[in-house]
Every structure is written in structure tokens, then in C-alpha cells.
Amino acid sequence: MASCSTVSCGVCESQHTTTNADYWCPECDEGLCSQCLKYHNASKASRNHDVISVDNYKQLPPSIANISTDCSQHERKFQNYCSQHASVCCPLCIQSNHANCVGILSLENVIQTAKTSVLLEIIDQNLKDIKMNIERVVKDRTQNLVEIKKQKQKFHDEIKQVRNQINEHLDNLEQKILQDLHAAEDKIKSHIDDKLGKLTEHTEKLDILQTTMSALKEYASDLQTFLGNKIIETEIRKHELFMQSLYKDDSLQKIDLNCKIEEKISDLMSAVTSFGSISVESSSPLVVLQSEKDKQAQIGTLNHAPSTTFSDIKLTLKRKFEYTGVTGCSFSSTGDIFLIDHSKNRLLILNESGTLKSEILLSKNYPVDITCIDDKTVAVSFHNSDHIQIINILTKIIDSMIKTYSDSHCLCYRDGNLFSCNASIGIQRENVSGNGSSTLIKDATMSPWSFVTTSKDKIMYSNYINSTVTCCSLAGQKMWEYKDQLIRNPRGIAVDKDSNVYIASSGNNSIIVLSSDGKQARKLLGRADGIDSSFGLAFDIKKENLLVANYNGPVLYEIY
């Protein structure tokens, strides 16, 4: 925690008087007695500071309480945040290190939503995910030990059974094979016990991080919360790398004992020189590591394809689908394709080859867009409707309805939240469980047929009327905006594994790709490549496929 000792009033100390502090000002970085608090609140320079009680201050872990609000290099107050380098800056930092950076934001604006941002929820969920994965690994390794013990006993019995059928000459050979068996078990046990010990250490550290998170949410100032998030996020990355290393160094391979008894054991007096052999076999891990932030993929399969440079991105036609009137599309975690038939008020579910697996007739007219929530649930939006339907694709029944602020056309899903484009309002965030809603990005120019998507720590959306593509942080702060003749009346938007942004430019029937920083743009496809009246886009990151919802027939492309 921050401190277990008495905190003195900094103002009184400057006047050579010792007084116990009742309050703490994170921005002034000093304690205040009740009397000095009155002057502090009256001063124009400090009246807007967020003061907390000393008791609450003491609840902060040292790693959070010791976060400085001043630049150690220039001894100036932090006033800005560079999204390109993910660092806080003082005015001199900007001049010396960030003069050419794009996305310099006001720190005051950035930290306003520090405690309510999606990023804080993601970090908190990451902690839970890692602890959950550790518990799974511990259970898996413990179960493996149980199986090894049973296997050891099984082979032990076989050895003893054979031994009872032969004479005293086998005593030495029996002793050797049993020693080998025990040695193999001990080696495996030592290896697994070592990993279990390390997992226990990580669990203890994660408990500390969770305690820190609780204190961060409850007692930290906005700046402390923001910067504390960065510290905790760094620590989380270390734990994630450790969990990934378990796969890379084969620590999670399923281990089995193997014993082979010699077939010619009856000839042992003359020909057999060994009772048998003990071997250790490893197979693919049975434990599956999962992350809430990406339920549609297992984080245990961490073999990512190498990144494709922006200039090398190319799309080739893979398949056309014979359906018309399509405006929205999405992929499931299993690779199935969802299509919204705007003209016939239905949801189509196809496999990758284009075979129709299921058809769901929708209860409202003119559906617009769809996003996949999990393996059995999707969200569907409708034209001229302020409600989003949550539909169970197995039962074909509406599970729930989510009310939006206005006519909500296009949407996407991430970490328990729906993000929807609300005409004349902006991007609305709705919790799927019904735990609240908010306007994440205010944009009065938001028009119908604007689309939205997310990638890592960013949210991107198109504006059909303004012909712009905008990228914001998950806290809602604008990072960059792209507007050029290359993009006209953009609709669908999708993002690949490298955060490159794909745009359905309906005004000139083309597919445009933007670099992740919004500085570069290239035309990938045109009318000659099958792009005609395109609406929604969807990107399958695992297979690197781009699905284009052409109104006159969807098309599937792949990166090559």
C-alpha cells in the first residue's frame, strides 16, 4: 500500500510546523491538513484538484502512489499524451521528441474517461483470463501426474506378472527396469513440479496485480489510474509471454510413460539381455487457453503468420455467392459466413464453400447489419429502428432487445459490448448484458450507412456523407482522420491482423486499404474485380479472407 506511516501536511511542513495530514492531493503530491485544505480549495490554481482522504491514499500500492505527475527530464507537468508512442509528455517533450508525431492529445481529455474506458475493462479481464488459464494449466498438469501414476502402476503390474512366470535369473533385469520406470516418473514429476511452482509464483503476482487493480479503481486519481493501467498492462504482458512460453518450450505437451515387454522373454536365458525399456512420449497439449478479448480464437495457438507489408497487400477472388440484396456480413469463430438479406428480411448462414446451412426469417423489415457475439448468438440492426436484436442462431429466437439512442444502422461487437453508429449522434456503446450504455464518440455528422469496427486499442468508423474514415482510441479520443479523392461515400470497414483498414468505397465501387496510422492508402479492387454497390465488410483474421457484401452478390477474397 502507499504508506503505513503518518502522512504530514506538506504546507505546514514548509512553514516548519508538523501537522498530520487528513487529505492527499495527487496533483500537488503532498498531504493537507483540514485547515490547509480550505486554502487549497480556495486557490484558483488548485481548486479543481481531485483531493482524496489520507486513508484512501494509504490504500494505493506503492507502484501507483509513486507515479509522478512531472516529467523527470524537464521537470514540467505532464500536459499531453502521444498516442503514437503511448507516452505522456510535457511541453518540452513535444518539442524535443514528439514534434513530428501524429495524435498528440490533451492529457486532461484523455484521463477523463480513465476509470470508465473499455481499456480498463480489458486490462481487468486480461488479469482474470491469465489467472483462469493458469488454473487450467495447473489442473491439466495435475491430471497428467495422476495419469502418469496410473500408467506407472499399470506397467509395474505387467512387469511383476511377467516376473512371476520366470525364474530367479530375472531378478537383476527386473530391478533395472523398475529403476528405469521410477526414474522416468521422477524426471517427469520433477519437470511438472517445476512448472507448477512457477505457475504458483505467477498466480501470487497476479493476485497482487488484482489487488492493485481494485485499489486503482476505488482510490486512485484519474492520472494514477491512467498511468497505473500502463504499468499493470506491462506486467500483464510479462505473464502472457510466460504463458505463451509454455507452448514454445513444449512444457504443456502431454507426457505418457511407455513400456514394451520383450516378445522373446521365454528365451531370456540365452538371447534376452534386457527386461524391456521405459520411454517418455509427448503429444499435443490437451489444455486450451482462452481469452475473453478474443473468444473466437484460442490463445494457445500462438503461431501467427508473418506480417504482410502495406505495399505488398493484394486480394484475389476466392468465391462468389449467388444472393442479392445483401447489406451486412460477418464471420463466426468456426469460419461460417453470416449474410443479411436486406430485401427479403432474413439472415443466411453459409459455410465457406457457399452451401446454405440455415436461414432465419427476421421479425422486422429491412435488416441492415450483423455482428457475431459468440458461437450461438448474433446481433442484428434494422433500418429506421432504435432497437438491436440479439438472436440465438440455434433456436432462431430473439434472446433480447437493446435500445439505442437513435436510428442505429451498423454495428460491431467486442468484449461484451456492442458499438453502433447512431445517425446525428456518433458511436454508442451498449453492454450486451444490459449493464448500461454511453455515447463513446460524439459526432453530429454521423450519417446512415456509416460502419464501425475495432482493432486492438482503437475504434474506426466511416462517414458516408463526409467521405471520411476516422480512428479513435477506445476512450473516444480522435487519433487520425482520412479524407481523400480515393475514398468516396465509404460504407463497410474491416481490419486485418496488422491493423490495416479496409474500406468499401461505394461512390467509386472500389475497396481501399489504409495503413494503421492513416497515412497511406491504396486501391486494391475495383468494379472489374467484382466490386459493385458494396455495403458491409468482414475480415477473417485466421484465414486472412475479406468478405464484401455487394448488394448484387457477396464476394469472398483472400490475401496472397
ZICORGI-V93202 format. One record per residue. N is the residue number from 1. PHI is phi in whole degrees, -180 to 180 (none if undefined). PSI is psi in whole degrees, -180 to 180 (NA if undefined). Layout:
# ZICORGI-V93202
n=N phi=PHI psi=PSI
n=N phi=PHI psi=PSI
This chain:
# ZICORGI-V93202
n=1 phi=none psi=173
n=2 phi=-60 psi=-47
n=3 phi=-169 psi=144
n=4 phi=-105 psi=-7
n=5 phi=-93 psi=175
n=6 phi=-71 psi=136
n=7 phi=-100 psi=128
n=8 phi=-95 psi=156
n=9 phi=-73 psi=120
n=10 phi=-67 psi=-36
n=11 phi=-66 psi=-44
n=12 phi=-64 psi=-38
n=13 phi=-62 psi=-36
n=14 phi=-66 psi=-18
n=15 phi=-105 psi=19
n=16 phi=63 psi=35
n=17 phi=-126 psi=136
n=18 phi=-100 psi=117
n=19 phi=-136 psi=135
n=20 phi=-67 psi=136
n=21 phi=-82 psi=140
n=22 phi=-102 psi=-18
n=23 phi=-136 psi=164
n=24 phi=-136 psi=132
n=25 phi=-107 psi=109
n=26 phi=-62 psi=-33
n=27 phi=-75 psi=-35
n=28 phi=-85 psi=-18
n=29 phi=59 psi=47
n=30 phi=-159 psi=160
n=31 phi=-82 psi=161
n=32 phi=-139 psi=134
n=33 phi=-80 psi=173
n=34 phi=-62 psi=-37
n=35 phi=-69 psi=-46
n=36 phi=-68 psi=-27
n=37 phi=-61 psi=-37
n=38 phi=-61 psi=-44
n=39 phi=-68 psi=-37
n=40 phi=-61 psi=-44
n=41 phi=-73 psi=-23
n=42 phi=-85 psi=-25
n=43 phi=-68 psi=137
n=44 phi=-63 psi=-34
n=45 phi=-73 psi=-24
n=46 phi=-128 psi=2
n=47 phi=-66 psi=-22
n=48 phi=-97 psi=7
n=49 phi=-71 psi=143
n=50 phi=-86 psi=103
n=51 phi=-94 psi=140
n=52 phi=-122 psi=163
n=53 phi=-72 psi=156
n=54 phi=-62 psi=-37
n=55 phi=-60 psi=-42
n=56 phi=-68 psi=-38
n=57 phi=-60 psi=-39
n=58 phi=-69 psi=-16
n=59 phi=-79 psi=-14
n=60 phi=-76 psi=134
n=61 phi=-63 psi=153
n=62 phi=-56 psi=-36
n=63 phi=-62 psi=-27
n=64 phi=-93 psi=-44
n=65 phi=-63 psi=-30
n=66 phi=-89 psi=5
n=67 phi=-66 psi=125
n=68 phi=-89 psi=145
n=69 phi=-93 psi=-1
n=70 phi=-112 psi=150
n=71 phi=-74 psi=122
n=72 phi=-69 psi=-25
n=73 phi=-81 psi=-40
n=74 phi=-113 psi=-6
n=75 phi=56 psi=42
n=76 phi=-121 psi=158
n=77 phi=-69 psi=140
n=78 phi=-67 psi=128
n=79 phi=-126 psi=-16
n=80 phi=-136 psi=168
n=81 phi=-132 psi=126
n=82 phi=-94 psi=109
n=83 phi=-71 psi=-24
n=84 phi=-69 psi=-38
n=85 phi=-106 psi=1
n=86 phi=53 psi=50
n=87 phi=-143 psi=151
n=88 phi=-81 psi=153
n=89 phi=-140 psi=146
n=90 phi=-95 psi=171
n=91 phi=-56 psi=-38
n=92 phi=-72 psi=-31
n=93 phi=-61 psi=-41
n=94 phi=-62 psi=-42
n=95 phi=-66 psi=-40
n=96 phi=-90 psi=-34
n=97 phi=-122 psi=-17
n=98 phi=-129 psi=24
n=99 phi=-62 psi=-31
n=100 phi=-104 psi=9
n=101 phi=-78 psi=145
n=102 phi=-101 psi=133
n=103 phi=96 psi=36
n=104 phi=-78 psi=118
n=105 phi=-112 psi=157
n=106 phi=-71 psi=125
n=107 phi=-63 psi=-35
n=108 phi=-61 psi=-41
n=109 phi=-73 psi=-38
n=110 phi=-64 psi=-43
n=111 phi=-83 psi=-6
n=112 phi=-60 psi=-34
n=113 phi=-109 psi=22
n=114 phi=-58 psi=-41
n=115 phi=-85 psi=-12
n=116 phi=-115 psi=3
n=117 phi=-74 psi=158
n=118 phi=-64 psi=-32
n=119 phi=-60 psi=-41
n=120 phi=-63 psi=-41
n=121 phi=-64 psi=-39
n=122 phi=-66 psi=-44
n=123 phi=-62 psi=-45
n=124 phi=-61 psi=-41
n=125 phi=-69 psi=-35
n=126 phi=-61 psi=-39
n=127 phi=-60 psi=-46
n=128 phi=-64 psi=-39
n=129 phi=-63 psi=-45
n=130 phi=-65 psi=-42
n=131 phi=-63 psi=-40
n=132 phi=-64 psi=-42
n=133 phi=-67 psi=-37
n=134 phi=-63 psi=-43
n=135 phi=-61 psi=-39
n=136 phi=-66 psi=-42
n=137 phi=-67 psi=-43
n=138 phi=-59 psi=-45
n=139 phi=-63 psi=-42
n=140 phi=-65 psi=-46
n=141 phi=-67 psi=-38
n=142 phi=-65 psi=-42
n=143 phi=-64 psi=-38
n=144 phi=-62 psi=-39
n=145 phi=-63 psi=-39
n=146 phi=-63 psi=-44
n=147 phi=-65 psi=-41
n=148 phi=-60 psi=-42
n=149 phi=-63 psi=-42
n=150 phi=-66 psi=-43
n=151 phi=-63 psi=-41
n=152 phi=-60 psi=-44
n=153 phi=-66 psi=-39
n=154 phi=-61 psi=-49
n=155 phi=-70 psi=-33
n=156 phi=-60 psi=-44
n=157 phi=-66 psi=-39
n=158 phi=-62 psi=-43
n=159 phi=-62 psi=-45
n=160 phi=-66 psi=-37
n=161 phi=-64 psi=-45
n=162 phi=-65 psi=-41
n=163 phi=-59 psi=-35
n=164 phi=-72 psi=-16
n=165 phi=-93 psi=-7
n=166 phi=-121 psi=179
n=167 phi=-92 psi=-174
n=168 phi=-65 psi=-16
n=169 phi=-62 psi=-20
n=170 phi=-85 psi=-2
n=171 phi=-56 psi=-47
n=172 phi=-66 psi=-42
n=173 phi=-66 psi=-39
n=174 phi=-62 psi=-44
n=175 phi=-61 psi=-40
n=176 phi=-66 psi=-45
n=177 phi=-66 psi=-35
n=178 phi=-69 psi=-37
n=179 phi=-64 psi=-42
n=180 phi=-62 psi=-40
n=181 phi=-64 psi=-48
n=182 phi=-64 psi=-40
n=183 phi=-63 psi=-40
n=184 phi=-65 psi=-43
n=185 phi=-64 psi=-43
n=186 phi=-63 psi=-38
n=187 phi=-65 psi=-44
n=188 phi=-65 psi=-45
n=189 phi=-62 psi=-41
n=190 phi=-63 psi=-41
n=191 phi=-66 psi=-46
n=192 phi=-70 psi=-40
n=193 phi=-60 psi=-37
n=194 phi=-62 psi=-44
n=195 phi=-67 psi=-38
n=196 phi=-64 psi=-36
n=197 phi=-64 psi=-43
n=198 phi=-66 psi=-38
n=199 phi=-64 psi=-37
n=200 phi=-63 psi=-41
n=201 phi=-61 psi=-43
n=202 phi=-67 psi=-36
n=203 phi=-61 psi=-44
n=204 phi=-63 psi=-41
n=205 phi=-67 psi=-37
n=206 phi=-67 psi=-35
n=207 phi=-60 psi=-41
n=208 phi=-65 psi=-41
n=209 phi=-64 psi=-37
n=210 phi=-67 psi=-38
n=211 phi=-62 psi=-41
n=212 phi=-63 psi=-42
n=213 phi=-62 psi=-41
n=214 phi=-62 psi=-45
n=215 phi=-66 psi=-36
n=216 phi=-61 psi=-45
n=217 phi=-67 psi=-37
n=218 phi=-87 psi=-38
n=219 phi=-125 psi=-18
n=220 phi=-76 psi=153
n=221 phi=-73 psi=171
n=222 phi=-61 psi=-43
n=223 phi=-66 psi=-42
n=224 phi=-63 psi=-39
n=225 phi=-64 psi=-44
n=226 phi=-64 psi=-50
n=227 phi=-73 psi=-33
n=228 phi=-63 psi=-37
n=229 phi=-56 psi=-43
n=230 phi=-63 psi=-42
n=231 phi=-64 psi=-49
n=232 phi=-66 psi=-37
n=233 phi=-63 psi=-37
n=234 phi=-64 psi=-43
n=235 phi=-65 psi=-39
n=236 phi=-60 psi=-40
n=237 phi=-60 psi=-38
n=238 phi=-62 psi=-43
n=239 phi=-68 psi=-37
n=240 phi=-64 psi=-42
n=241 phi=-62 psi=-37
n=242 phi=-63 psi=-45
n=243 phi=-63 psi=-39
n=244 phi=-66 psi=-36
n=245 phi=-64 psi=-26
n=246 phi=-62 psi=-32
n=247 phi=-78 psi=-42
n=248 phi=-66 psi=-36
n=249 phi=-95 psi=16
n=250 phi=64 psi=22
n=251 phi=-69 psi=-22
n=252 phi=-101 psi=7
n=253 phi=-65 psi=137
n=254 phi=-69 psi=127
n=255 phi=-106 psi=132
n=256 phi=-129 psi=147
n=257 phi=-87 psi=147
n=258 phi=-135 psi=137
n=259 phi=-136 psi=130
n=260 phi=-121 psi=120
n=261 phi=-86 psi=135
n=262 phi=-61 psi=131
n=263 phi=-68 psi=-30
n=264 phi=-97 psi=36
n=265 phi=-60 psi=-27
n=266 phi=-66 psi=-22
n=267 phi=-97 psi=18
n=268 phi=-59 psi=-30
n=269 phi=-62 psi=-31
n=270 phi=-115 psi=-35
n=271 phi=-112 psi=-32
n=272 phi=-86 psi=125
n=273 phi=-114 psi=1
n=274 phi=-142 psi=142
n=275 phi=-70 psi=-28
n=276 phi=164 psi=-158
n=277 phi=-147 psi=150
n=278 phi=-114 psi=129
n=279 phi=-133 psi=157
n=280 phi=-114 psi=125
n=281 phi=-114 psi=141
n=282 phi=-116 psi=141
n=283 phi=-133 psi=177
n=284 phi=-59 psi=144
n=285 phi=-59 psi=145
n=286 phi=-93 psi=-23
n=287 phi=-76 psi=139
n=288 phi=-114 psi=123
n=289 phi=-93 psi=129
n=290 phi=-125 psi=153
n=291 phi=-128 psi=135
n=292 phi=-63 psi=-32
n=293 phi=-71 psi=-12
n=294 phi=-151 psi=72
n=295 phi=-68 psi=-17
n=296 phi=-84 psi=1
n=297 phi=-145 psi=147
n=298 phi=-90 psi=128
n=299 phi=-73 psi=-7
n=300 phi=-72 psi=-26
n=301 phi=-91 psi=84
n=302 phi=-99 psi=25
n=303 phi=-95 psi=88
n=304 phi=-85 psi=146
n=305 phi=-70 psi=149
n=306 phi=-62 psi=149
n=307 phi=-68 psi=142
n=308 phi=-95 psi=130
n=309 phi=-65 psi=153
n=310 phi=-58 psi=-42
n=311 phi=-71 psi=-16
n=312 phi=-95 psi=-4
n=313 phi=-65 psi=125
n=314 phi=-138 psi=148
n=315 phi=-119 psi=138
n=316 phi=-127 psi=145
n=317 phi=-64 psi=131
n=318 phi=-112 psi=-42
n=319 phi=-165 psi=145
n=320 phi=-108 psi=148
n=321 phi=-116 psi=134
n=322 phi=-88 psi=63
n=323 phi=-134 psi=145
n=324 phi=-119 psi=167
n=325 phi=76 psi=22
n=326 phi=-90 psi=131
n=327 phi=-122 psi=-26
n=328 phi=-128 psi=153
n=329 phi=-153 psi=160
n=330 phi=-163 psi=162
n=331 phi=-109 psi=147
n=332 phi=-91 psi=171
n=333 phi=-66 psi=-21
n=334 phi=-95 psi=2
n=335 phi=95 psi=-1
n=336 phi=-66 psi=156
n=337 phi=-111 psi=130
n=338 phi=-105 psi=131
n=339 phi=-127 psi=137
n=340 phi=-98 psi=115
n=341 phi=-90 psi=97
n=342 phi=-65 psi=-35
n=343 phi=-80 psi=-30
n=344 phi=-111 psi=10
n=345 phi=53 psi=54
n=346 phi=-146 psi=159
n=347 phi=-110 psi=126
n=348 phi=-107 psi=136
n=349 phi=-119 psi=118
n=350 phi=-123 psi=155
n=351 phi=-86 psi=176
n=352 phi=-63 psi=-27
n=353 phi=-78 psi=-8
n=354 phi=99 psi=1
n=355 phi=-74 psi=131
n=356 phi=-73 psi=120
n=357 phi=-95 psi=-35
n=358 phi=-160 psi=152
n=359 phi=-132 psi=129
n=360 phi=-120 psi=117
n=361 phi=-78 psi=128
n=362 phi=-90 psi=149
n=363 phi=-80 psi=-17
n=364 phi=-113 psi=157
n=365 phi=-84 psi=154
n=366 phi=57 psi=61
n=367 phi=-65 psi=151
n=368 phi=-117 psi=-56
n=369 phi=-139 psi=164
n=370 phi=-144 psi=147
n=371 phi=-141 psi=144
n=372 phi=-86 psi=129
n=373 phi=-94 psi=-50
n=374 phi=-153 psi=-167
n=375 phi=-66 psi=-16
n=376 phi=-127 psi=1
n=377 phi=-132 psi=138
n=378 phi=-132 psi=163
n=379 phi=-116 psi=136
n=380 phi=-128 psi=134
n=381 phi=-106 psi=162
n=382 phi=-135 psi=151
n=383 phi=-67 psi=138
n=384 phi=54 psi=41
n=385 phi=-137 psi=140
n=386 phi=-104 psi=27
n=387 phi=-130 psi=141
n=388 phi=-109 psi=133
n=389 phi=-95 psi=132
n=390 phi=-99 psi=115
n=391 phi=-117 psi=133
n=392 phi=-85 psi=114
n=393 phi=-77 psi=-13
n=394 phi=-82 psi=-45
n=395 phi=-92 psi=-14
n=396 phi=62 psi=32
n=397 phi=-117 psi=146
n=398 phi=-74 psi=118
n=399 phi=-77 psi=-40
n=400 phi=-163 psi=170
n=401 phi=-126 psi=137
n=402 phi=-116 psi=125
n=403 phi=-87 psi=138
n=404 phi=-113 psi=172
n=405 phi=-73 psi=-28
n=406 phi=-156 psi=-167
n=407 phi=-58 psi=110
n=408 phi=-107 psi=109
n=409 phi=-85 psi=-67
n=410 phi=-116 psi=150
n=411 phi=-151 psi=166
n=412 phi=-148 psi=165
n=413 phi=-122 psi=143
n=414 phi=-160 psi=127
n=415 phi=48 psi=50
n=416 phi=84 psi=2
n=417 phi=-125 psi=144
n=418 phi=-101 psi=135
n=419 phi=-113 psi=124
n=420 phi=-129 psi=150
n=421 phi=-89 psi=116
n=422 phi=-108 psi=118
n=423 phi=-55 psi=132
n=424 phi=68 psi=5
n=425 phi=-120 psi=-57
n=426 phi=139 psi=-150
n=427 phi=-95 psi=122
n=428 phi=-103 psi=140
n=429 phi=-110 psi=125
n=430 phi=-123 psi=127
n=431 phi=-75 psi=127
n=432 phi=-63 psi=-30
n=433 phi=-79 psi=-2
n=434 phi=83 psi=24
n=435 phi=-94 psi=21
n=436 phi=130 psi=161
n=437 phi=-142 psi=160
n=438 phi=-160 psi=159
n=439 phi=-90 psi=108
n=440 phi=-75 psi=-43
n=441 phi=-130 psi=120
n=442 phi=-87 psi=122
n=443 phi=-149 psi=97
n=444 phi=-67 psi=-14
n=445 phi=-90 psi=1
n=446 phi=-58 psi=129
n=447 phi=-117 psi=160
n=448 phi=-57 psi=153
n=449 phi=67 psi=23
n=450 phi=-89 psi=141
n=451 phi=-117 psi=160
n=452 phi=-139 psi=150
n=453 phi=-153 psi=168
n=454 phi=-129 psi=157
n=455 phi=-155 psi=118
n=456 phi=55 psi=-114
n=457 phi=-106 psi=26
n=458 phi=-130 psi=159
n=459 phi=-131 psi=132
n=460 phi=-123 psi=146
n=461 phi=-149 psi=153
n=462 phi=-100 psi=155
n=463 phi=-125 psi=109
n=464 phi=-62 psi=-42
n=465 phi=-75 psi=-46
n=466 phi=-79 psi=-11
n=467 phi=56 psi=48
n=468 phi=-125 psi=157
n=469 phi=-124 psi=125
n=470 phi=-119 psi=139
n=471 phi=-118 psi=129
n=472 phi=-128 psi=162
n=473 phi=-76 psi=167
n=474 phi=-68 psi=-11
n=475 phi=-87 psi=-5
n=476 phi=98 psi=3
n=477 phi=-84 psi=129
n=478 phi=-66 psi=131
n=479 phi=-105 psi=-42
n=480 phi=-160 psi=162
n=481 phi=-141 psi=134
n=482 phi=-112 psi=131
n=483 phi=-146 psi=124
n=484 phi=-162 psi=163
n=485 phi=-60 psi=-24
n=486 phi=-63 psi=-31
n=487 phi=-112 psi=123
n=488 phi=-132 psi=126
n=489 phi=50 psi=61
n=490 phi=-69 psi=142
n=491 phi=-120 psi=-99
n=492 phi=-59 psi=150
n=493 phi=-144 psi=138
n=494 phi=-148 psi=161
n=495 phi=-133 psi=139
n=496 phi=-93 psi=-173
n=497 phi=-66 psi=-22
n=498 phi=-98 psi=13
n=499 phi=67 psi=18
n=500 phi=-71 psi=143
n=501 phi=-108 psi=125
n=502 phi=-102 psi=133
n=503 phi=-124 psi=133
n=504 phi=-90 psi=99
n=505 phi=-86 psi=93
n=506 phi=-72 psi=-25
n=507 phi=-67 psi=-24
n=508 phi=-129 psi=20
n=509 phi=47 psi=62
n=510 phi=-146 psi=161
n=511 phi=-111 psi=122
n=512 phi=-112 psi=143
n=513 phi=-115 psi=133
n=514 phi=-108 psi=144
n=515 phi=-68 psi=161
n=516 phi=-62 psi=-23
n=517 phi=-96 psi=3
n=518 phi=74 psi=14
n=519 phi=-96 psi=-22
n=520 phi=-122 psi=150
n=521 phi=-145 psi=142
n=522 phi=-141 psi=145
n=523 phi=-87 psi=125
n=524 phi=-100 psi=-42
n=525 phi=-137 psi=153
n=526 phi=-136 psi=-168
n=527 phi=-59 psi=-36
n=528 phi=-67 psi=-20
n=529 phi=-95 psi=5
n=530 phi=104 psi=10
n=531 phi=-91 psi=117
n=532 phi=-152 psi=115
n=533 phi=54 psi=56
n=534 phi=-82 psi=141
n=535 phi=-116 psi=-99
n=536 phi=-77 psi=158
n=537 phi=-127 psi=153
n=538 phi=-146 psi=141
n=539 phi=-121 psi=125
n=540 phi=-93 psi=103
n=541 phi=-66 psi=-38
n=542 phi=-65 psi=-41
n=543 phi=-101 psi=-5
n=544 phi=54 psi=50
n=545 phi=-111 psi=141
n=546 phi=-113 psi=124
n=547 phi=-103 psi=125
n=548 phi=-111 psi=121
n=549 phi=-87 psi=78
n=550 phi=-68 psi=138
n=551 phi=-63 psi=-32
n=552 phi=-97 psi=13
n=553 phi=145 psi=111
n=554 phi=-63 psi=153
n=555 phi=-136 psi=140
n=556 phi=-109 psi=128
n=557 phi=-120 psi=159
n=558 phi=-131 psi=150
n=559 phi=-79 psi=138
n=560 phi=-139 psi=NA
